[in-house]
């Protein structure tokens, strides 16, 4: 019984290995094959193009101001969505035939 349980998956795997691998050489069109690779650029060249100081003291102030604005906005959104009068009306429900 154990041998049969082991042999069945092994047989399926072996049969799958006998399958013909698909031909992939001709699946890429000639235009795509004709396109060249981009040139490799040394990292020093890329680093030279980036400014040394990206964060300035003013940037920190701007971020702090933005954080404060977002905190105020978030606090404003924490309140109730439905006012108390509407909540009381909703609790009372709808009486049949009131339409």
PEJO-V149788 format. One record per residue. N is the residue number from 1. RES is the residue in three letters. SS is DSSP state (@ for helix, = for strand, . for the rest). BURIAL is I if it has 9 or more other C-alpha atoms within 8 Angstrom, else O. D_CENTER is the distance of its C-alpha to the mean C-alpha in Angstrom with 2 decimals. Layout:
<<N,RES,SS,BURIAL,D_CENTER> <N,RES,SS,BURIAL,D_CENTER>>
//
This chain:
<<1,UNK,.,O,47.97> <2,UNK,@,O,45.64> <3,UNK,@,O,46.37> <4,UNK,@,O,45.47> <5,UNK,@,O,42.10> <6,UNK,@,O,41.35> <7,UNK,@,O,42.72> <8,UNK,@,O,40.77> <9,UNK,@,O,37.25> <10,UNK,@,O,38.90> <11,UNK,@,O,40.59> <12,UNK,@,O,37.43> <13,UNK,@,O,35.71> <14,UNK,@,O,38.78> <15,UNK,@,O,38.99> <16,UNK,@,O,35.38> <17,UNK,@,O,36.22> <18,UNK,.,O,39.06> <19,UNK,.,O,36.86> <20,UNK,.,O,36.96> <21,UNK,.,O,33.88> <22,UNK,.,O,32.68> <23,UNK,.,O,33.83> <24,UNK,.,O,30.90> <25,UNK,.,O,32.98> <26,UNK,.,O,33.58> <27,UNK,.,O,30.17> <28,UNK,.,O,29.14> <29,UNK,.,O,31.08> <30,UNK,@,O,33.51> <31,UNK,@,O,31.71> <32,UNK,@,O,28.65> <33,UNK,@,O,31.05> <34,UNK,@,O,32.99> <35,UNK,.,O,30.12> <36,UNK,.,O,30.61> <37,UNK,.,O,28.27> <38,UNK,.,O,27.34> <39,UNK,.,O,29.62> <40,UNK,.,O,28.64> <41,UNK,.,O,29.12> <42,UNK,.,O,30.22> <43,UNK,@,O,27.98> <44,UNK,@,O,30.94> <45,UNK,@,O,30.86> <46,UNK,@,I,27.24> <47,UNK,@,O,27.99> <48,UNK,@,O,31.11> <49,UNK,@,O,29.27> <50,UNK,.,O,27.16> <51,UNK,.,O,29.18> <52,UNK,.,O,30.23> <53,UNK,.,O,29.64> <54,UNK,.,O,26.38> <55,UNK,.,O,26.77> <56,UNK,.,O,30.13> <57,UNK,@,O,31.94> <58,UNK,@,O,31.27> <59,UNK,@,O,27.51> <60,UNK,@,I,27.89> <61,UNK,@,O,30.01> <62,UNK,@,O,27.58> <63,UNK,@,O,24.78> <64,UNK,@,O,27.24> <65,UNK,@,O,28.28> <66,UNK,@,O,24.78> <67,UNK,@,O,24.23> <68,UNK,@,O,27.53> <69,UNK,@,O,26.72> <70,UNK,@,O,23.44> <71,UNK,@,O,25.39> <72,UNK,@,O,28.12> <73,UNK,@,O,25.81> <74,UNK,@,O,24.20> <75,UNK,@,O,27.76> <76,UNK,@,O,28.77> <77,UNK,@,O,26.13> <78,UNK,.,O,27.32> <79,UNK,.,O,30.53> <80,UNK,.,O,31.52> <81,UNK,.,O,30.07> <82,UNK,.,O,33.32> <83,UNK,.,O,36.60> <84,UNK,@,O,39.37> <85,UNK,@,O,41.69> <86,UNK,@,O,39.11> <87,UNK,@,I,38.25> <88,UNK,@,O,41.99> <89,UNK,@,O,42.30> <90,UNK,@,O,39.40> <91,UNK,@,O,41.06> <92,UNK,@,O,44.27> <93,UNK,.,O,42.66> <94,UNK,.,O,44.07> <95,UNK,.,O,47.64> <96,UNK,.,O,48.50> <97,UNK,.,O,50.45> <98,UNK,.,O,49.45> <99,UNK,.,O,48.02>>
//
